[in-house]
Amino acid sequence: MNFAFFDTKPYDIPAFDRLGKERGVQFKYYETKLNEDTVELASGFDGVCVFVNDTINAAVIDRLVELGVRVVALRCAGFNNVDMQYAYGKIHVLRVPAYSPYAVAEHAMAMLLTSIRRIHKAYIRTRDFNFSLNGMTGFDLHGKTVGIIGTGKIGQVFINICKGFGMNILAYDKFPSKALEESGTVKYVDLDTLFAESDIISLHCPLTDETYHVIDEASLAKCKRGVVIINTSRGALVDAEALLSGIKSRKVGAACLDVYEEESDLFFNDNSGHILEDDTLARLISMPNVIVTSHQAFLTEEALNNIAETTVDNIVGFFENDQCPNELCFRGSSAEDCKSGKCF
Ligand code: NAI
């Protein structure tokens, strides 16, 4: 089992090397992302192992199939970067449905606390022996209302963390969890109510046609003045221009962004010596009440090990045991949903 591993970062290699050697999977590591220009690098491999900013569109799928590549092994949960409908019947797509919901949910809370208690400002000030507290007033989370969009694995962990802070929880999900509602953990409401009543809104749903720009000018208009927006899910859930306008007009009190719609050419790379072409991102980063991290919410030791373990399990299951419960199929969110074992 030979896999071309795209968009490799140094922190990916130790766990994949160790587990690959143990289970008979060879990885050839490429720093470049997979896209139409780089797909030839997959020649001679059984599969490709890809991450969130690799592009697996129709052209890439066609070429992979021509090259004899049978499997796309995503080492992430989200799969909005794969044309699933086009892939069906041509190439198998495996993913890691969960690796550490705690990593992402805890990062969301870390960003929220940093932002509203001005920790990012305090860190800079005290390093310069500036011990003034002017402009550092925050607010208590206790008693505030947080609106969670998407109550899956990560959303639920975030809900529990927020409960620990004594917050009121509102939630919206296309497929609400009966168990959550019946346990009294959350109150499901429609999106308009969530926008109108939340002090803080945190996004934990996948990026789909329906959720694209769920935070935009119209939804921000329905929000409370001073609302805090947290996005650790996918960049295109938020219309960044609308968010910037909201920050400028003081409608948005703070924004915590681990993802950004146009992140693919910037995030994960050191661009410190370059001129940033993206004016919207540059302006957002310049704001004192905006915190941007570069898609780092997943990055914990535990998550990296789980990602490597599940990816290698998926590959070995597919090639040796003829089964992979983590195969994706556009007819359902997973092979389990469409009850067909291997999807085609
Ligand atoms: P999950 O599949 O467990 O939960 C997603 C939830 O969103 C489900 O409850 C689903 O019913 C709901 N949903 C689906 N369509 C919806 C819609 N139109 N409106 C509202 N809710 C909808 O996924 P999980 O593991 O909780 O991950 C959530 C998202 O977090 C992923 O889709 C991914 O984009 C992102 N993520 C980000 C990471 C990071 O490092 N920043 C790492 C891992 C995931």
Residues whose N, C-alpha, C, O or C-beta is under 5 A from the ligand:
A	BS01	NAI	A77 G78 P97 V104 I149 G150 T151 G152 K153 I154 G155 Y172 D173 K174 F175 H204 C205 P206 L207 E210 T211 T232 S233 R234 D258 H295 Q296 A297 F298
